[in-house]
Amino acid sequence: MESNELRIFRVVAQTGSITKAAQVLGYVQSNVTARIQQLESELNTQLFYRQRGMFLTPTGEKLLAYAEKIIYLLDEADKALNDSCDPSGSLSIGANNIISGFRLSELLAQYHKRACI
């Protein structure tokens, strides 16, 4: 079971439709269908009732609860690992000669120390 399959599963469950899920995800419908079928095959269970839409089976409801937690934790871990206190991007500061010569370097050093704590 891959995280991308869980993300696809969640969107299908939320939208109730393979077609709508494919549109939301920017995938072709056949890819979404194949991934759901692959997940059901891997888990050896039916996750959806297919009757004029996609409705979760009791097993699908259980998996959705876990999928939500897993996706949340994966997103949280990604954010934590990609958050950096290293400055990035451009910085433009305007100051006159007196301020820049005496205070600016000290202020930037203090800012950097606080940002990385």
N, C-alpha and C positions, 0 to 999 in steps of 0.2 A: 504494500500500500504506500503510495507516494503522496507527498503533501499537495502536489498539483491535482491529483485525483480527488483528494478531500476538498479542495477549493472548488473544483467543478461540481462535485456532489452537492456541496452547500448551495451553490448558485442555482442548481436545478431544483433543489428542495425549496429555496426561497421563491423562485419564479413559478414553479409548478409546470415548467415546460422546457423541453430540450431546445426548442427553437429560440425561446426568449433567453435562455441561459447562454446559448451560442452567441446571440447578439450582444449580450452584456459582456461576455468574455472576449469577444472578437475572434471566435473560433468558427469553423464550419460545423454545421449541425452533425455531420457524420463523425467528426472527431469527438464531440461531446457524447454522442450515443456510444461510440466504441469505448470511451473511458469509463462510462457508467457500467457497461456490460463487463468490462475487464475487472472493475472493482467488485461487482456482484459475483463474478466467477472466482475471483481470488478469495473472497469471503465465504463463498459457497452458500449464498443466501440472496433472496430477492429484497431489494431495498425500496422499490417503488411499485405501487399499483399503477398500471398503465391503462387508464380509462378517461378519454377526453382530457388529458392532462397527466401530470405525474404527481401522485400522492404517496407520501411515505408510508411504508409498512411499519409495524411496531419495531422491527429490527432497524429499519431506516431511521426511525426517531431516536433510537439509542445511539446509532452511529453519528447522527447529526450533533447530538450533545457532546460527544467526544471530539468530533471534527471541529466544532467551535472552539473548544479548549485547546486543541492541538494547534490550530491556525493562529489563535491568539498568542500562544507561547512562541511559536515560530516567528511571528511578526515582532514580538517583544524582544526576542533574542537577536533578530536581525537589526533592530533599532539600537539595542545596547552595544552590539559589536561594531556598528557603523557610526555611532556617535563618537566624535573625537573632540578633544579639547584643543587640537591643533588648529590654528587659524587657517581658514581657506577663503578663497574669493578675493575680491579687491577691496581695498580700504582707502578712502579719500578723506583727508583731514586738512582743514584750512586753519591756519594760525599765523599770527604776526611773529616777527623775529624774536621779540622778547619772550613770549610764551613758548615758542618752539625751542628756543635755546636753553631755557631754564626748567621748564615744567613738563613738556610733552613726553620726553623719554621716561621720566619717572611715572607719569600717569599711565602710559601704555604698559609699563612693566607691572604696575599694581593691578591693572585690568587683567593682564594675562595670568597672573598668579591666582586671582579670584576665579577666573573662568575655568581653570583646570583643577579646582579643588573638588 
